[in-house]
Amino acid sequence: MATDEQEPPRGRAGAGRFAPSPSGDLHLGNLRTALLAWLFARSTGRAFRLRVEDLDRVRPGAAERQLADLAALGLDWDPPVWRQSERLDRHHAAIDTLTAAGLTYECYCTRREIQQAVTAPHGPMGAYPGTCRDLTAAARAARRAEGRPAALRLRSRTTEYEIVDEIHGAYRGVVDDFVLRRGDGTPAYNLAVVVDDAEQGIDQVVRGDDLLPSTPRQAYLATLLGLAVPRYAHVPLVLNREGKRLAKRDGAVTLADRVALGDTPEQVVALLANSLGYTGSTPGALLSEFRSATLPREPWTLDPRNMVKFSRNP
Ligand code: GLU
């Protein structure tokens, strides 16, 4: 592999990560992203860390099963595993820093009001239209008196930000006044992910490319908080026969499902590896095949009903 001056020296600084939401079992799409995140990290001498993103949608026992599945596939990580719900004070401290700098405001809009405003002509797609940005003190007081729960939004000083992605290259995207703290007081994902990546020492973020459009927001927020922007690699998703993102209803797509059908964890790794053009059936064996520069750029379409087994020595 060509040396890249920005890479940390092997075995020293830097860490990659996998940050699943414990809303259920990981499916083959999640497992493939985890494998890629591990390969990106380990092939560059980085630590590999896990973070359970449990600020919403928690299913009891899911986090433990997710970790067990990663271990069963042979993915090792550097402890401790972080849980986002244990870091609320750090998230709120970052929100306070932004508020002290005049970079936040309360928003009383309902989801429906935002949707209606956003679908109005001329608004940038998916961006908050700024309804509550410049409310007078009287208007704010009136909305509070109505008992509307207030979310806290970023008072962004830009409308766009550019990031560099190892797979997508330069990517410029919308930065709107996105939510930092939800109406129920919970830190929003875009805030928590930035604070936690920085404090967990993550300098390499590998994740599904459905999150690419949020990345300019996160990178911009990092700069506002004086945090280093990590390197990014947004990897293609796994799709079902209809071209939609793979989901559990698509069939036998979790490790437990595959094992119940007679696959070994090695065969599942081999299946994921095959989708990337590799022949190994353990993460360690794949390290010698992995080349970030030649990763498939297209999604992997999977029909679980036609899935073939991959043996260790085909
Ligand atoms: N927790 C998010 C998810 O499972 C991933 C967030 C991230 O990788 O930044 O979709």
Residues whose N, C-alpha, C, O or C-beta is under 5 A from the ligand:
A	BS01	LIG	A19 P20 S21 E53 V193 R207
